[in-house]
Amino acid sequence: MEEDFPGDAIHDQLARRQWTVAAPFDARVRELVRDWGASSPELIEEMIVTALKIARDQMSMADLKLINRSVKEMRYAAKVFAPFRDLRKVAVFGSARTLPNAPEFKVAEDFAREMVAHNYMVITGGGDGIMGAAQHGAGRERSFGLNIRLPFEQRANETIEGDPKLINLNYFFTRKLNFVKETHAFALFPGGFGTLDETFEVLTLMQTGKARVIPVVLLDRPDGIYWETWMKFLTQRLLKFGFISQEDFSFFKITHTVREAVREILQFYKVYHSARWVGKKLVIRISHRLSRKAIVDLNERFSDMLQTGEIVQGVALRQEKNEPAIWDLPRLILTPNRRSFGRFRQLVDAINASSIR
């Protein structure tokens, strides 16, 4: 289930290999990488060259420490997640201050347990409150913790403490990157600044095409109005003032039961599998071929998304050869305008509701 991170595909130009100015260094870098062994030698060579250039950029010690620690954190996290790349995961956000006797605590626990029953793994911030509830519901073997080092409040919950899948991070930005990069769905519970920060981060990245569009469900206690109150601010302020568009509301769904939230996530992957940019083309991988009538209907309903041409059903493009596990899946191929990713979320819903061949 390997996928390119969408932000890498925003620019259409081919990536250029950036070498040092001195040719002898280029040869030494190539030789080093060849002797060490690498599955993607060109990228490893470029990273080494970037490090060499940093050495001549007269950066401060603080900048060098930040870059070094960030790369090490990203490398370690990717190593931890790698053995589980074929399993879908759901990230759970919510307040670390939610007490075990709170109704929201039980909802989070039940939600995580249900997602594990559908063969998902669960990713949380590794702390207590909602995170601890979801971790407990998922169980140690089926969960990850992305713990942030703070001078107060945050500590690893008892379920994930000491587990190899607990990743301790120093920077919020490397933590956020891993949440977005590794997950296939988000479940958001009531919380404070941190929870709302993560919520808007996820929505912003999808809205701007810098992250994969995936299901986002908003949960609360059975009689809670946390997200309805939040929704009023979005509709009465952000939408009214023109800061967001109506289709942006398609990125998330307020759900009132665990069953409804789980159904929303599972429905997203009913026919739709994943998507990838190949130059200007968006390639949507689907589990079954759609009927001819369904393709005609999609073109009629989503013609406003298209920059040129139409939505066509086809097979994998040669540029997708690094994903052999899904090579045989049918494809929907289109050239979108890259402006309204909310419409892309609506397209996914339409694909999942379409008749198959």
C-alpha positions in Angstrom: 0.0 0.0 0.0 3.0 2.3 -0.7 2.0 5.7 -1.9 3.9 8.9 -2.8 3.3 11.7 -0.5 1.1 14.1 -2.5 3.1 17.2 -1.8 5.9 15.7 -3.8 3.8 15.8 -7.0 2.5 19.3 -7.0 5.2 20.5 -9.5 5.1 19.0 -12.9 8.8 19.3 -13.7 11.0 16.3 -13.3 13.2 16.1 -10.2 16.8 17.0 -11.0 19.7 15.4 -9.3 21.5 18.1 -7.4 25.3 17.4 -7.4 28.2 19.2 -5.8 30.1 21.6 -8.0 33.3 19.4 -7.9 33.0 16.4 -10.1 35.4 14.2 -7.9 33.0 14.5 -5.0 30.2 13.3 -7.3 32.1 10.1 -8.0 33.0 9.6 -4.4 29.3 9.9 -3.4 28.3 7.4 -6.0 30.9 5.0 -4.9 30.0 5.3 -1.3 26.3 4.6 -2.0 27.1 1.8 -4.3 29.4 0.1 -1.7 26.9 0.7 1.1 23.9 -0.6 -1.0 20.6 1.2 -1.5 17.3 0.4 -3.1 16.9 4.0 -4.4 20.6 5.1 -4.9 19.8 8.4 -6.7 17.8 9.7 -3.8 20.4 8.6 -1.2 23.1 10.3 -3.3 21.1 13.5 -3.4 20.5 13.5 0.3 24.3 13.0 0.9 25.0 15.9 -1.5 22.5 18.1 0.4 24.3 17.3 3.6 27.6 18.3 2.1 26.2 21.6 0.8 24.9 22.3 4.3 28.4 22.0 5.6 29.4 25.0 3.4 26.3 27.1 4.0 27.6 28.7 7.2 24.5 27.8 9.1 24.3 28.3 12.9 24.7 25.5 15.3 21.0 25.8 16.2 20.0 25.2 12.5 22.4 22.3 12.2 20.9 20.6 15.3 17.3 21.2 14.1 18.0 19.7 10.6 19.9 16.8 12.1 17.4 15.9 14.7 14.5 16.3 12.3 16.0 13.9 9.8 16.8 11.4 12.5 13.2 11.5 13.8 11.8 11.1 10.4 14.1 8.2 9.6 13.3 6.4 12.9 9.6 6.8 12.5 9.6 5.5 9.0 11.6 2.5 10.1 9.0 1.7 12.8 6.0 2.0 10.5 7.7 0.1 7.6 6.7 -3.5 8.7 3.1 -2.4 8.8 2.8 -0.6 5.5 0.2 -3.1 4.1 -2.3 -2.4 6.9 -4.6 0.6 6.9 -4.5 2.8 10.0 -6.7 5.4 11.6 -5.3 8.3 13.6 -7.3 9.4 16.7 -7.0 13.0 18.1 -8.6 14.3 21.3 -7.9 15.9 24.6 -5.2 14.4 26.9 -7.3 15.8 29.8 -10.4 13.6 29.2 -10.9 11.5 32.3 -11.6 7.7 32.2 -15.1 8.2 33.6 -16.1 10.7 30.8 -18.6 9.5 28.1 -16.2 10.6 25.4 -13.5 8.2 26.8 -15.7 5.2 26.3 -16.7 6.3 22.8 -13.0 6.6 21.8 -12.3 3.2 23.3 -15.2 1.5 21.5 -14.3 3.2 18.3 -10.7 2.0 18.3 -11.9 -1.5 19.2 -14.3 -1.6 16.3 -11.7 -0.3 13.8 -9.3 -3.1 14.9 -12.1 -5.6 14.4 -12.1 -4.4 10.7 -8.3 -5.0 10.5 -7.2 -1.4 11.0 -4.4 -0.3 13.3 -4.7 2.8 15.5 -2.3 5.7 15.8 -2.6 8.2 18.7 -0.4 10.8 20.3 0.6 8.2 22.8 -0.7 10.2 25.8 -3.6 9.9 28.2 -7.2 11.0 27.9 -8.8 10.3 24.5 -5.4 8.9 23.3 -5.2 6.5 26.1 -8.8 5.4 25.6 -8.2 4.7 21.9 -4.9 2.9 22.7 -6.7 0.7 25.3 -9.5 -0.1 22.8 -7.1 -1.0 20.1 -4.7 -3.0 22.2 -0.9 -2.8 22.4 -0.3 -5.0 19.3 -2.5 -3.0 17.0 -1.6 0.5 17.9 1.2 3.1 17.5 2.0 6.1 19.7 3.5 9.3 18.4 4.5 10.9 21.7 5.7 14.5 21.9 8.2 15.5 24.5 6.6 18.3 26.6 7.7 19.8 29.9 4.2 19.1 31.3 1.1 16.9 30.8 2.2 14.6 28.1 3.5 11.1 29.0 3.0 7.8 27.3 -0.1 5.9 28.4 0.2 2.5 30.1 -1.0 0.6 27.0 1.7 1.7 24.7 4.5 2.5 27.2 7.6 0.5 26.4 6.3 -0.8 23.1 8.6 -0.6 20.1 5.7 1.2 18.2 5.9 4.1 20.7 7.9 6.8 18.9 9.1 9.8 21.0 9.4 13.0 19.0 10.9 16.3 19.9 9.2 18.4 17.2 5.5 18.9 16.5 6.1 19.3 12.8 7.8 15.8 12.5 5.0 14.4 14.6 2.3 16.0 12.4 4.0 14.8 9.2 4.0 11.2 10.5 0.3 11.4 11.4 -0.6 12.6 7.9 1.8 10.4 6.0 1.0 7.1 7.7 -2.8 7.2 8.3 -5.7 6.3 6.1 -8.5 8.0 8.2 -8.8 10.5 11.0 -11.1 10.3 14.0 -11.3 13.6 15.9 -12.7 13.9 19.5 -13.3 17.0 21.6 -10.2 18.7 22.8 -8.3 22.0 23.3 -5.7 23.9 21.3 -3.7 20.9 20.3 -6.8 19.0 19.0 -8.1 21.9 17.0 -4.6 22.5 15.7 -4.4 19.0 14.3 -8.0 19.3 13.0 -7.3 22.4 10.9 -3.9 21.1 9.9 -5.5 18.0 8.4 -8.2 19.9 6.7 -5.8 22.5 5.3 -3.5 19.9 3.9 -6.3 18.1 2.1 -7.9 21.4 0.9 -4.6 22.5 -0.7 -3.7 19.1 -2.2 -0.7 18.7 0.1 -2.0 15.5 1.6 -4.0 12.5 0.5 -7.8 13.0 0.7 -9.0 10.5 3.3 -12.0 10.1 5.5 -12.3 12.4 8.6 -15.0 11.7 11.2 -15.8 13.9 14.2 -17.0 12.1 17.2 -18.3 13.1 20.7 -20.3 11.7 23.6 -23.8 10.6 22.6 -25.5 13.9 23.6 -22.5 16.1 22.9 -22.6 19.3 20.8 -18.8 20.1 20.6 -18.5 19.6 16.9 -21.9 21.2 16.1 -20.7 24.3 18.0 -17.5 24.2 16.0 -19.5 23.8 12.8 -21.5 27.0 13.6 -18.2 29.0 13.6 -17.3 27.5 10.2 -20.6 28.3 8.6 -21.5 31.6 10.3 -18.0 33.0 10.0 -15.5 31.3 7.7 -18.1 30.4 5.0 -20.1 33.6 5.3 -17.0 35.7 4.9 -15.8 33.7 1.9 -12.7 32.2 3.6 -13.7 28.7 2.7 -16.0 27.1 0.1 -19.1 25.0 0.4 -17.3 21.9 -1.0 -14.8 22.1 1.8 -17.4 20.7 4.2 -17.1 17.5 2.2 -13.7 16.8 3.9 -15.3 15.7 7.2 -18.5 14.3 8.7 -19.9 14.8 12.1 -21.0 11.4 13.4 -23.1 10.6 16.5 -22.3 6.9 17.1 -19.3 4.7 16.8 -21.2 2.6 14.3 -21.8 5.6 12.0 -18.2 6.7 12.2 -16.8 3.2 11.4 -19.3 2.9 8.5 -18.1 6.3 7.1 -14.5 5.2 7.0 -15.2 1.7 5.6 -17.5 3.2 2.9 -14.6 5.4 1.7 -12.6 2.4 0.7 -15.5 0.4 -0.7 -14.5 0.8 -4.3 -11.9 3.6 -4.1 -8.4 2.3 -3.2 -5.9 5.2 -3.5 -4.8 8.0 -5.9 -1.5 9.2 -7.3 -0.3 12.0 -9.4 1.6 11.2 -12.6 2.6 14.5 -14.0 -0.6 16.4 -14.6 -2.7 13.3 -14.5 -4.5 12.1 -11.4 -4.7 8.3 -11.4 -7.4 6.8 -9.1 -7.0 3.2 -8.3 -10.3 1.3 -7.7 -11.0 -2.2 -6.6 -13.5 -3.0 -9.4 -14.1 -1.8 -12.9 -17.1 0.6 -13.1 -19.9 0.2 -15.6 -19.9 2.3 -18.8 -23.0 4.1 -17.5 -21.1 5.0 -14.3 -18.2 6.5 -16.2 -20.6 8.6 -18.2 -22.4 9.8 -15.1 -19.1 10.7 -13.4 -18.1 12.8 -16.4 -21.4 14.6 -16.4 -21.3 15.4 -12.6 -17.7 16.3 -12.3 -16.9 18.0 -15.6 -16.1 21.2 -13.6 -13.1 19.4 -12.1 -11.4 18.7 -15.4 -8.8 20.9 -16.9 -8.8 19.0 -20.2 -10.3 15.8 -21.5 -12.5 13.5 -19.5 -12.5 10.8 -16.9 -11.4 7.5 -18.6 -11.2 4.0 -17.2 -7.9 2.3 -17.9 -5.0 0.3 -16.5 -1.8 1.2 -14.5 0.6 3.7 -16.0 4.2 2.7 -16.4 5.2 5.4 -13.8 3.4 3.3 -11.2 5.7 0.4 -11.5 7.1 1.0 -7.9 3.7 -0.3 -6.6 3.6 -3.8 -7.9 1.1 -5.0 -5.3 -1.7 -2.9 -6.8 -0.5 -3.0 -10.5 -3.6 -5.1 -11.6 -6.2 -2.7 -10.1 -8.4 -0.8 -12.6 -7.7 3.0 -12.9 -9.7 6.1 -13.4 -7.5 8.6 -15.1 -8.2 12.4 -15.4 -6.5 15.7 -15.7 -8.1 17.9 -13.0 -7.7 21.6 -12.4 -6.1 21.2 -8.9 -8.3 23.9 -7.4 -11.1 22.2 -5.6 -10.0 19.1 -3.7 -13.3 19.2 -1.9 -14.8 18.2 -5.2 -12.3 15.3 -5.4 -13.7 14.1 -2.0 -17.2 14.3 -3.5 -15.9 12.3 -6.6 -14.7 9.6 -4.2 -18.1 9.3 -2.7 -19.7 9.1 -6.2 -17.2 6.4 -7.2 -18.1 4.3 -4.1 -21.8 4.7 -5.0 -21.3 3.7 -8.6 -22.3 0.5 -10.2 -19.6 -1.9 -11.0 -19.1 -3.8 -14.3 
